[in-house]
């Protein structure tokens, strides 16, 4: 299972009054559970599956930022 959150983070510049940046951060989370005995969710990924999904998303996002055209 995956989900995402969006946060707005202020970064003031202490040395310069009335100056700073505002960051928008989109975070994606991939949940996993490697304890087969617990089985809280039948659709839970393993850690390896979650890592592969995260790597795939990271590559797609970097390609999109680099102007890589079709992604998906």
Backbone as CSV, one residue per row, in Angstrom:
resi,resn,N_x,N_y,N_z,CA_x,CA_y,CA_z,C_x,C_y,C_z
1,UNK,0.847,-1.178,0.000,0.000,0.000,0.000,0.888,1.236,0.000
2,UNK,0.467,2.232,-0.718,1.218,3.479,-0.717,0.260,4.640,-0.481
3,UNK,0.800,5.710,0.005,0.037,6.939,0.177,1.000,8.109,0.119
4,UNK,0.468,9.306,0.027,1.346,10.467,-0.039,0.783,11.598,0.801
5,UNK,1.683,12.489,1.186,1.315,13.683,1.927,1.990,14.882,1.280
6,UNK,1.421,16.050,1.510,1.998,17.291,1.002,2.176,18.229,2.180
7,UNK,3.377,18.803,2.289,3.670,19.733,3.379,4.244,21.022,2.809
8,UNK,3.945,22.119,3.469,4.566,23.409,3.153,5.483,23.743,4.323
9,UNK,6.749,24.006,4.017,7.762,24.235,5.052,8.399,25.601,4.826
10,UNK,8.349,26.441,5.838,8.983,27.764,5.761,10.441,27.656,6.184
11,UNK,11.318,28.313,5.429,12.741,28.368,5.743,13.164,29.835,5.808
12,UNK,13.014,30.477,6.960,13.438,31.868,7.055,14.966,31.976,7.040
13,UNK,15.445,33.118,6.601,16.878,33.396,6.633,17.108,34.295,7.843
14,UNK,17.748,33.754,8.874,17.893,34.473,10.143,18.688,35.761,10.007
15,UNK,19.675,35.757,9.133,20.559,36.918,9.021,19.920,38.073,8.239
16,UNK,18.872,37.786,7.466,18.265,38.808,6.612,16.784,38.928,6.976
17,UNK,16.366,40.082,7.506,14.959,40.249,7.868,14.059,40.190,6.627
18,UNK,12.845,39.696,6.811,11.828,39.646,5.759,12.298,38.873,4.533
19,UNK,13.052,37.821,4.745,13.600,37.047,3.643,13.528,35.561,3.991
20,UNK,13.329,34.734,2.996,13.317,33.291,3.230,12.840,32.547,2.008
21,UNK,12.503,31.274,2.201,11.991,30.431,1.130,10.826,29.622,1.685
22,UNK,9.999,29.163,0.789,8.919,28.259,1.165,9.056,27.013,0.289
23,UNK,9.146,25.871,0.937,9.319,24.596,0.243,7.996,23.839,0.245
24,UNK,7.658,23.254,-0.881,6.528,22.340,-0.966,7.120,20.951,-1.107
25,UNK,6.806,20.090,-0.178,7.371,18.741,-0.192,6.243,17.722,-0.312
26,UNK,6.311,16.918,-1.351,5.371,15.816,-1.545,6.101,14.541,-1.160
27,UNK,5.585,13.852,-0.184,6.219,12.625,0.296,5.346,11.424,-0.050
28,UNK,5.960,10.408,-0.590,5.286,9.153,-0.883,5.778,8.119,0.123
29,UNK,4.862,7.331,0.633,5.193,6.299,1.604,4.733,4.950,1.070
30,UNK,5.606,3.955,1.137,5.282,2.588,0.759,5.383,1.740,2.014
31,UNK,4.256,1.181,2.442,4.233,0.398,3.666,4.625,-1.045,3.370
32,UNK,5.333,-1.647,4.326,5.661,-3.061,4.197,5.598,-3.718,5.552
33,UNK,5.452,-5.033,5.541,5.476,-5.819,6.767,6.066,-7.179,6.420
34,UNK,7.262,-7.456,6.908,7.938,-8.712,6.616,7.619,-9.813,7.628
35,UNK,6.804,-9.509,8.636,6.447,-10.520,9.630,5.206,-11.264,9.135
36,UNK,5.405,-12.428,8.522,4.294,-13.184,7.932,3.292,-13.657,8.987
37,UNK,3.741,-13.872,10.199,2.855,-14.317,11.263,1.884,-13.245,11.718
38,UNK,2.264,-11.993,11.548,1.410,-10.891,11.990,0.277,-10.677,11.001
39,UNK,0.574,-10.618,9.746,-0.378,-10.498,8.645,-1.520,-9.517,8.944
40,UNK,-1.168,-8.286,9.276,-2.183,-7.274,9.557,-2.954,-6.880,8.302
41,UNK,-2.283,-6.923,7.179,-2.924,-6.537,5.919,-2.571,-7.577,4.858
42,UNK,-3.575,-8.143,4.232,-3.265,-9.131,3.196,-2.577,-8.518,1.974
43,UNK,-2.738,-7.227,1.762,-2.126,-6.577,0.594,-0.781,-5.924,0.918
44,UNK,-0.250,-6.182,2.119,1.014,-5.556,2.532,2.160,-6.050,1.657
45,UNK,3.034,-5.118,1.299,4.224,-5.469,0.541,5.303,-5.966,1.485
46,UNK,6.258,-6.679,0.906,7.458,-7.005,1.655,8.374,-5.783,1.585
47,UNK,9.409,-5.775,2.417,10.356,-4.670,2.385,11.016,-4.562,1.002
48,UNK,11.333,-5.691,0.413,11.953,-5.697,-0.913,11.002,-5.114,-1.968
49,UNK,9.724,-5.479,-1.917,8.744,-4.933,-2.863,8.581,-3.430,-2.669
50,UNK,8.522,-2.985,-1.407,8.376,-1.561,-1.122,9.586,-0.786,-1.621
51,UNK,10.778,-1.338,-1.438,11.992,-0.678,-1.904,11.990,-0.583,-3.432
52,UNK,11.597,-1.639,-4.116,11.532,-1.613,-5.582,10.503,-0.587,-6.065
53,UNK,9.343,-0.518,-5.402,8.325,0.466,-5.770,8.842,1.882,-5.551
54,UNK,9.560,2.092,-4.454,10.118,3.414,-4.159,11.174,3.801,-5.191
55,UNK,12.034,2.853,-5.567,13.057,3.132,-6.574,12.421,3.458,-7.922
56,UNK,11.386,2.719,-8.296,10.692,2.973,-9.569,10.099,4.377,-9.575
57,UNK,9.422,4.745,-8.476,8.842,6.077,-8.392,9.924,7.147,-8.449
58,UNK,11.036,6.929,-7.763,12.134,7.901,-7.763,12.683,8.097,-9.175
59,UNK,12.866,6.987,-9.916,13.346,7.099,-11.304,12.358,7.858,-12.173
60,UNK,11.057,7.554,-12.028,10.028,8.235,-12.814,9.984,9.729,-12.507
61,UNK,10.063,10.070,-11.223,10.034,11.482,-10.836,11.266,12.221,-11.354
62,UNK,12.434,11.580,-11.273,13.647,12.234,-11.770,13.583,12.405,-13.278
63,UNK,13.080,11.392,-13.989,12.908,11.507,-15.445,11.964,12.659,-15.784
64,UNK,10.872,12.773,-15.022,9.915,13.855,-15.266,10.561,15.210,-15.042
65,UNK,11.328,15.336,-13.955,12.012,16.604,-13.675,13.066,16.925,-14.729
66,UNK,13.692,15.885,-15.274,14.716,16.085,-16.306,14.117,16.281,-17.690
67,UNK,12.773,16.279,-17.776,12.124,16.459,-19.073,12.159,15.197,-19.910
68,UNK,12.077,14.052,-19.250,12.218,12.771,-19.932,11.028,12.312,-20.732
69,UNK,10.013,13.129,-20.887,8.898,12.746,-21.751,7.921,11.826,-21.067
70,UNK,7.546,10.759,-21.777,6.500,9.856,-21.299,6.993,9.052,-20.101
71,UNK,6.181,9.062,-19.055,6.486,8.291,-17.860,5.219,7.549,-17.492
72,UNK,5.366,6.295,-17.109,4.177,5.581,-16.656,4.083,4.270,-17.186
